[in-house]
Amino acid sequence: MKGKHVILGLLMEKEDSGYDINETLKTVFSHFYDGSYAMIYPTLRKLEKEGEIEKKVVIQEGKPNKNVYSITQKGIQEFDKFLQSPIKDDVLQSDFHVRMYFGEYVTNEQVMDWIQKEIDAKMALINQLEENYMKWKPNLTETQKISFDMGIALYRSQIDVLNEKLTIFIDGQEGKEK
């Protein structure tokens, strides 16, 4: 999956501006896709050049003009080709996982701090996902609900593991103090 496929998929739903695409990536897609302005605008330019999307300029009173993008027939064909292609393995990059792997080189207190911060961060993500899910649920398709449910379940299972491991470290610390 490439950024272009995500953008084409979003434009299948409705025409949109680069700003609104970014907002969707930061909210709806936050638990499974990391997109940014740095990816969006070059991709929009490339898709337009390739004839997969079209841009229209919307004149706004008192604000800068807005570029709104829509998908073309060629873009629909490219998006369909992506949907029909084999599903690729997930790609995970996690600073936290790398630190855990090398955790033997820091104190147990540091490891416990990292674990607690990761638990807090995952809880914040769950809260945000659940809030968005409740707000958007009436308009979500069944497959979109699956995406949200999987994201929430993934974060909850990670918190369960982290709480279990944090307990082991805490119990180990208490044993050292006795």
C-alpha positions in Angstrom: 0.0 0.0 0.0 1.2 3.4 -0.9 0.1 6.9 0.1 -1.5 7.3 -3.3 -3.8 4.4 -2.7 -5.0 5.9 0.6 -5.6 9.2 -1.0 -7.4 7.6 -3.9 -9.6 5.7 -1.5 -10.5 8.8 0.4 -11.4 10.6 -2.8 -13.6 7.6 -3.7 -15.7 8.6 -0.7 -15.9 12.3 -1.6 -13.9 15.2 -3.1 -11.6 16.8 -0.6 -8.8 19.3 0.0 -5.3 18.4 1.1 -6.0 19.9 4.5 -9.1 17.7 5.0 -7.2 14.6 3.8 -4.6 15.3 6.4 -7.3 15.7 9.1 -8.7 12.3 8.1 -5.3 10.7 8.3 -4.7 12.2 11.7 -8.0 11.1 13.1 -9.7 8.2 11.3 -6.5 6.5 10.1 -4.4 7.3 13.2 -4.3 3.8 14.5 -3.1 2.1 11.3 -1.6 4.5 8.8 1.0 7.2 9.4 0.5 9.9 6.8 1.6 13.5 6.9 1.6 16.8 4.9 5.0 15.7 3.6 3.4 12.8 1.9 0.0 14.3 1.0 0.9 17.3 -1.2 3.6 15.6 -3.4 1.3 12.7 -3.8 -1.6 14.9 -4.9 0.6 16.6 -7.4 1.8 13.3 -8.8 -1.8 11.9 -9.0 -3.0 15.0 -10.8 -0.1 14.8 -13.2 -0.8 11.1 -13.9 -4.5 12.0 -14.5 -5.8 9.9 -11.6 -7.3 13.0 -9.8 -8.5 16.4 -10.9 -8.1 19.7 -9.0 -10.5 22.5 -8.9 -9.8 25.8 -7.2 -12.6 27.0 -4.9 -12.6 30.8 -4.4 -13.2 31.8 -0.8 -14.1 35.2 0.6 -11.6 36.4 3.2 -9.5 33.3 3.0 -7.0 31.8 0.6 -8.4 29.9 -2.3 -8.8 26.2 -1.7 -7.8 23.3 -3.9 -10.4 20.5 -4.0 -9.5 17.2 -5.5 -11.7 14.5 -7.0 -10.9 11.1 -8.4 -11.0 10.4 -12.2 -12.0 7.2 -14.0 -8.3 6.4 -14.3 -7.9 6.9 -10.5 -10.8 4.6 -9.8 -9.2 1.9 -12.0 -5.9 2.3 -10.1 -7.6 2.1 -6.7 -9.5 -1.0 -7.8 -6.3 -2.5 -9.0 -4.8 -1.9 -5.5 -7.9 -3.5 -3.8 -7.6 -6.6 -6.0 -3.8 -7.0 -5.3 -2.6 -9.4 -2.6 -2.6 -7.9 1.0 1.0 -7.2 2.1 2.4 -7.9 5.6 2.1 -5.1 8.1 5.1 -2.9 8.6 5.8 -2.0 12.2 8.3 0.6 13.4 8.2 1.1 17.1 10.7 3.2 19.1 9.2 1.6 22.2 9.9 -2.0 21.0 13.5 -1.1 20.1 14.0 0.3 23.6 12.5 -2.8 25.2 14.8 -5.0 23.2 17.8 -3.0 24.4 16.4 -2.4 27.9 19.2 -4.4 29.6 21.4 -1.4 29.1 19.4 0.9 31.3 18.1 0.6 34.9 14.9 -1.2 35.8 13.5 2.1 36.9 14.0 3.5 33.4 12.3 0.4 31.9 9.4 0.8 34.2 9.1 4.4 33.3 9.1 3.6 29.6 6.4 0.9 30.2 4.2 3.2 32.2 4.5 6.0 29.6 3.6 3.5 26.9 0.6 2.3 28.8 -0.5 6.0 29.3 0.0 6.7 25.6 -1.9 3.6 24.5 -4.8 4.5 26.9 -4.9 8.0 25.3 -5.1 6.4 21.9 -7.9 4.1 23.0 -9.8 7.0 24.5 -9.4 9.0 21.2 -10.4 6.1 19.1 -13.5 5.3 21.2 -14.5 9.0 21.1 -14.1 9.2 17.4 -15.8 5.8 16.9 -18.9 6.9 18.9 -19.1 10.1 17.0 -18.7 8.5 13.5 -20.4 5.1 14.2 -23.7 6.0 12.6 -22.0 6.7 9.3 -19.4 4.0 9.3 -19.6 0.9 7.1 -19.2 -2.5 8.6 -15.7 -2.8 7.3 -14.8 0.6 8.7 -16.1 -0.6 12.1 -13.8 -3.6 11.8 -10.8 -1.3 11.4 -11.8 0.7 14.5 -12.6 -2.5 16.5 -9.2 -4.0 15.6 -7.3 -0.8 16.6 -9.0 -0.6 20.0 -8.5 -4.4 20.6 -4.8 -4.1 19.6 -4.1 -1.3 22.0 -6.1 -3.0 24.8 -4.1 -6.2 24.3 -0.8 -4.3 24.4 -1.8 -2.6 27.6 -2.6 -6.0 29.1 0.8 -7.3 28.3 2.5 -4.1 29.5 0.6 -4.1 32.8 1.6 -7.8 33.3 5.3 -7.0 32.6 5.3 -3.9 34.7 4.0 -6.0 37.6 7.0 -8.3 37.1 9.4 -5.4 37.3 7.7 -3.9 40.3 7.8 -7.3 42.1 11.4 -7.6 41.2 12.2 -4.1 42.7 10.3 -5.0 45.9 12.4 -8.2 46.2 15.6 -6.1 45.9 14.5 -3.7 48.7 13.9 -6.5 51.2 
